[in-house]
Amino acid sequence: MLVAAGREASESAKQWVYRVLRRAVMTGQFEPGDPVTINGLAETLGVSAMPVRESLHRLVADGALELLDNRRVRVPDLDPQQFEEVLEARIALETRAAERAMPFIDEGRLARLRAFDRQADEALARRDFGRLVEANFDFHRCLYEARPGTVILPLIESLWLRLAPFMCRAGETLFTTYQIDRHAEALDAIVARDAEALKAAIAADIRDGTGHLGHKHFEQRGIARRAG
């Protein structure tokens, strides 16, 4: 079910629709292979078809959606090799972004990071997977954007868009598999000003979270195909 954020007064319909749909993809509200229809989204969001059509074109350009030969749009369904490549790219970029951001993290930002970590913990305890995904991305974004003028974050977000749909279906098992709070490890490393420990915590967080969920998705898909 698509959850739409409120529209800000300064936003046009086109800007709002793009923001809502981008956030929906990034937080796992769509699954790999899901078809995306202009009329269906327009009806759900209460807008005309035009801003939806333009937003879908932008999301195709972002790599978040793909255009099929019959002009239909769907959420990409990566194969295991493609998934691993994008996962490794996330680790490479995000560990570097965290390392570069660490000297700029002050007490105020540290407090925000701790708040996002608490929100993630609370969502995990409630098994509210949608909110967990949002709090996780908020934590990572808050960390990386500490460095002024960073150009890495848009690249990282493009990878989140490609991987987030794989986190939707398999998320139910995360409660039992994500036993170590990697965000807490990252916070401890920031306090200690230990760049290597911070990089290790971020890499482990990506592998334990997104990596596990992606592998679970491919496992479930293999089981379904054998059953069929």
Secondary structure, 3 states (H helix, E strand, C coil): CCCCCCCCCCCCHHHHHHHHHHHHHHCCCCCCCCEECHHHHHHHHCCCHHHHHHHHHHHHHHCCCEECCCCCEECCCCCHHHHHHHHHHHHHHHHHHHHHHHHHCCHHHHHHHHHHHHHHHHHHHHCCHHHHHHHHHHHHHHHHCCCCCCCHHHHHHHHHHHHCCHHHHHHHHHHHHCCCCHHHHHHHHHHHCCHHHHHHHHHHHHHHHHHHHHHHHHHHHHHHHHHC
